[in-house]
Amino acid sequence: MGTKTTAELQKTIKELCSRVGWSQKALARQLHYELYDTDNECEIRQFEERFKKDLSRSTTQPERLERYLDLMREMPEIEKAGLIVPQYLPTDALDIEVEEALAIVSKELTDTLRAQKE
């Protein structure tokens, strides 16, 4: 059975995909290019199907989804869109409200730092 972590990661990936304007298939292609050195169309289609299943099954390993997010953080399209790719670090020590507030502060800090770079 899947964990809450898996569901949260799947939701995050889907939301980022949507906000950039990509289909899941387009994102899968981008991830495939990052992960593998092949441009074999058959392998790409297989990866697209596996990625689609990874985003829907509760049994998907969170580590795999984290890897996808790590790659997404480096994609120019995500950066150009000004999106912050959250890095999920599970904790049982804080209330959910505190974690949400810290995520907001983190996003504001990142936005400020990016603005200073420009």
C-alpha positions in Angstrom: 0.0 0.0 0.0 1.2 3.5 -0.8 2.1 6.2 1.7 0.9 9.7 2.1 4.3 10.7 0.8 3.7 9.0 -2.5 0.4 10.8 -3.0 1.8 14.2 -2.1 4.7 13.8 -4.5 2.4 12.6 -7.3 0.2 15.7 -6.7 3.2 18.0 -6.7 4.5 16.6 -10.0 1.1 16.8 -11.6 0.6 20.4 -10.5 4.0 21.5 -11.8 3.3 19.8 -15.0 0.0 21.6 -15.4 1.5 25.0 -14.4 4.2 24.8 -17.0 1.6 23.8 -19.6 3.0 20.3 -20.3 1.1 17.1 -20.6 2.3 14.2 -18.6 3.5 12.7 -21.8 5.6 15.8 -22.6 7.1 15.8 -19.1 7.9 12.1 -19.4 9.8 12.8 -22.6 11.8 15.5 -21.0 12.6 13.3 -18.0 13.6 10.4 -20.4 16.1 12.7 -22.1 17.6 13.6 -18.8 17.7 10.1 -17.5 18.9 8.1 -20.5 21.3 8.6 -23.4 19.0 7.1 -26.0 16.5 8.7 -28.4 14.9 5.4 -29.2 11.2 6.1 -29.8 10.1 2.7 -28.5 12.0 3.2 -25.2 10.6 6.8 -24.9 7.0 5.5 -25.3 7.6 2.8 -22.8 8.9 5.4 -20.3 5.9 7.6 -21.0 3.6 4.7 -20.0 5.7 3.9 -16.9 5.7 7.5 -15.9 1.9 7.8 -16.3 1.5 4.7 -14.0 4.0 6.2 -11.5 1.8 9.2 -11.2 -1.3 7.2 -10.5 -0.3 4.1 -8.5 -0.2 4.3 -4.7 2.6 1.7 -4.7 5.1 3.9 -6.6 8.3 4.3 -4.6 8.6 7.8 -3.2 12.3 7.8 -4.1 11.4 7.5 -7.8 9.1 10.4 -7.6 11.7 12.4 -5.7 14.2 11.7 -8.5 11.7 13.1 -11.0 11.3 16.2 -8.9 15.1 16.6 -8.6 15.3 16.5 -12.4 12.4 19.0 -12.8 14.2 21.4 -10.5 16.9 21.7 -13.1 14.7 22.1 -16.2 14.9 25.6 -17.7 11.2 25.6 -18.4 10.4 25.3 -14.7 12.9 28.0 -13.9 11.6 30.3 -16.6 8.1 29.9 -15.3 9.3 31.1 -11.9 8.0 28.0 -10.3 9.4 26.7 -7.0 9.7 23.0 -7.0 9.2 22.0 -3.4 11.6 19.6 -1.9 9.6 17.3 0.3 11.2 16.4 3.6 8.8 14.5 5.8 8.7 15.2 9.4 6.5 14.1 12.3 7.9 16.8 14.6 5.9 19.7 13.3 2.2 20.4 12.9 0.9 20.6 9.4 0.2 24.3 9.8 3.8 25.0 10.8 5.1 23.1 7.8 2.8 25.0 5.5 3.9 28.3 6.9 7.6 27.3 6.5 6.9 26.4 2.9 5.5 29.8 2.3 8.5 31.5 3.9 10.8 29.3 1.8 9.1 30.3 -1.4 9.2 34.0 -0.5 13.0 33.7 0.2 13.6 31.9 -3.1 11.6 34.5 -5.0 13.6 37.3 -3.3 16.9 35.7 -4.1 15.9 35.1 -7.7 14.8 38.8 -8.1 18.2 39.9 -6.7 20.0 37.8 -9.4 18.1 39.6 -12.1 
